[in-house]
């Protein structure tokens, strides 16, 4: 399995306590699953990224090596060693 660099930002970074992670996975969706299954921060990750009845929350943005991925392409994006997956869960307020 390729080793992927994961960068999280905004509220997600604050809640997870880290901005960078290294994950072994074959697809972008595999990265999300691995992070969601992590015993240390998986619960928080699931709360921030996953939506009930849907694969991911609509407002989350995923970029693989600078290219935006939509929710449908997360399982199709094949990864290579050293790829960078950036996960952004925007913060809103009013």
N, C-alpha and C positions, 0 to 999 in steps of 0.2 A: 504494500500500500504506500502511496506517496505521502510524504510529510508536508502538510500545508500550514502556512502561517495565517493566523486569523487575527484580524484587527477589529475591535469593537469600539464604538464611540458613543458620546453623549450619555444619556441616562443608563444605557446598558453597561457602559464602562464603569460608571459610578456604582451600580448595583452589584456587578460581578467582582469589583475590586481590582481588576486588571484590565489593561487595554490590549495586551497581546497574548496569544495562545498558540500552541503548536498541536496539531491534530493529524492523525493518520486516517485518511479516507480516500475513496476512489471518486466520489462525486461531491458537489457542493451540498446536496441534500444529506449525504453521509456525514459531512462535517457538522451540520445542524443536529443530526441525530446523536452523534458522539458527544456534542456539547450538552444536549438535553439529557443524556444518560449519565453525565458526570456526577459522582456522588457529592462533590464539594459545592458546585454551583449550578447543577442541572435544573433544580426547581426554579431558581430565579430566572435562568435563561428561558425556560418554557413559559413562564409568566410574561416575559417581555417580548418573545418572538412568535409563539404559537397562538393561534386563534381557535376557539372551540368550533369544531366542525369544518375547519379549513386548514390547509397546510401551514400557512404563516399569516401573521397580521398584515393587512393591506398596506399599512404605512411603513413597514420595514423595507429598507433598501439594501440590496446585496450587490456587491461589485466583485468580479473576479478579474484580477490583474487590470483594474481600471475600467472594465466593461460591465455595464449594468446587466444583471440577471433578473428576469421576472420569476414569479413563483413556479411557473410551468417549466422553466428551463433548469431549475435547481438540480433535478435528478439526471438531466442530460449533459450537464457541464462536467466533462471528464477532466480530472485534475492530474497535474504532474508535480514532482518534487519541487519545492520552492515557490509554488503558486501562492498568491496572496488573496484571501477572501476577506473583504471588508463588510462588516455588518453594521448598519446604522438604523437605530430605532429613534426617530426624531422625537424631540421633546416639544410639547405644546403647552400653551397656557393662555390665560386670558384675563 
